[in-house]
Amino acid sequence: MGVKCDMNITLKTNDGRPVAVYETFNKIIRKEVNQRTHQLKYPPAWTYDESIINQVRRLFASTHVDLSEISEIKFIIECVDTGKQYEISWEAFEKHATKMPWRQNPRYFQFRIPLEFWKETDLNRRQLNMFEDI
């Protein structure tokens, strides 16, 4: 079931900047980044602001949807500079994410998920495969 309508909901950073979209129909939290500047280097990891996770939890709570359905969500990071895509399930996110101070302002927090727990695909190859099916 999930959130009842098919829409995209903008998700914002700790300081209010829009950085991701929750696609309610697909149950995907998607964000586009430049891999060279946004991926943590040591250890290699992706991050999500705590505010983004809290926004999704509040959305589920406000729609009176069974919170267990939140486990159907996937996180997708699309790297516009490298053409790579990274995907992780909500369950794997919760299992492997560690909380750390937000790099832009240590009063806030973000979750770090090491690269080893993400499934990596090539966006360009995936798009070509879609056309091969036509």
C-alpha positions in Angstrom: 0.0 0.0 0.0 2.3 2.8 1.2 1.7 6.4 0.7 -1.6 6.5 -1.2 -0.9 9.0 -4.0 1.7 8.8 -6.8 3.9 11.9 -6.4 7.4 13.1 -5.9 8.2 14.7 -2.5 11.3 16.9 -2.2 13.5 16.0 0.7 15.8 18.6 2.2 19.1 18.7 4.0 19.6 19.7 7.6 19.8 23.4 6.5 16.8 23.2 4.2 18.3 22.7 0.8 16.5 20.3 -1.5 18.8 17.4 -2.3 16.7 14.3 -2.9 13.3 13.2 -4.0 11.0 10.5 -2.6 9.1 8.9 -5.5 6.1 7.5 -3.7 5.0 5.3 -6.6 8.3 3.6 -7.0 9.2 3.8 -3.3 12.6 5.3 -4.1 14.6 8.0 -2.5 16.7 9.4 -5.3 19.4 11.9 -5.3 21.8 13.1 -8.0 25.4 14.0 -7.0 28.9 14.5 -8.3 30.7 11.4 -7.1 34.1 13.1 -7.1 32.9 15.7 -4.6 30.1 14.0 -2.6 31.4 10.5 -1.9 33.3 10.1 1.3 36.9 9.0 0.6 38.1 7.3 3.8 36.4 4.9 4.1 34.5 5.1 0.8 30.9 5.7 1.7 27.7 7.6 0.8 25.8 9.7 3.3 22.3 10.9 3.9 21.4 13.7 6.2 19.4 12.6 9.3 16.8 15.2 8.3 16.0 13.2 5.1 15.4 10.0 7.0 13.3 11.8 9.5 11.2 13.5 6.8 10.4 10.0 5.3 9.5 8.6 8.7 7.2 11.6 9.4 5.6 11.1 6.0 4.8 7.5 6.8 3.5 8.4 10.3 1.3 11.3 9.0 -0.4 9.1 6.4 -1.2 6.4 9.0 0.5 3.8 6.9 2.0 0.8 8.6 5.6 1.8 9.3 6.7 -1.7 8.3 6.0 -0.7 4.7 8.9 1.7 5.0 11.2 -1.3 4.5 10.1 -1.4 0.8 11.9 1.8 0.1 15.2 1.9 -1.8 17.8 4.6 -1.8 19.3 5.4 -5.2 22.3 7.7 -5.8 22.9 8.8 -9.4 26.3 10.2 -10.1 26.1 12.7 -12.9 29.8 13.0 -13.4 30.7 9.3 -13.5 27.5 7.7 -14.9 27.3 5.3 -12.0 24.3 4.5 -9.9 24.3 3.1 -6.4 21.4 1.4 -4.7 20.6 0.1 -1.2 17.4 -1.1 0.5 16.0 0.6 3.5 16.7 -2.5 5.6 20.4 -2.6 4.5 20.6 1.1 5.1 19.4 0.7 8.7 21.6 -2.3 9.3 24.8 -0.7 8.0 24.4 3.1 8.5 26.4 4.8 11.3 25.6 8.2 12.6 28.3 11.0 12.3 28.4 14.8 12.6 27.2 16.5 9.5 30.2 17.8 7.6 28.7 21.2 6.9 27.6 21.9 10.5 28.5 19.5 13.3 25.3 20.5 15.2 23.4 18.2 12.8 24.0 14.6 11.9 24.1 12.4 8.8 24.3 8.7 8.2 27.3 7.1 6.6 26.9 3.8 4.7 30.1 2.2 3.4 30.4 1.7 -0.3 30.7 -2.1 0.1 27.0 -2.3 1.1 25.7 -0.5 -2.1 24.9 -2.2 -5.3 26.7 -0.4 -8.1 25.4 -0.2 -11.7 26.4 1.8 -14.7 23.7 4.3 -15.6 24.7 4.5 -19.2 24.7 0.7 -19.7 21.3 0.4 -17.9 19.8 3.0 -20.2 21.1 1.3 -23.3 19.6 -2.0 -22.1 16.2 -0.4 -21.8 16.4 0.5 -25.5 17.4 -3.0 -26.5 14.1 -4.3 -25.1 12.1 -2.1 -27.6 
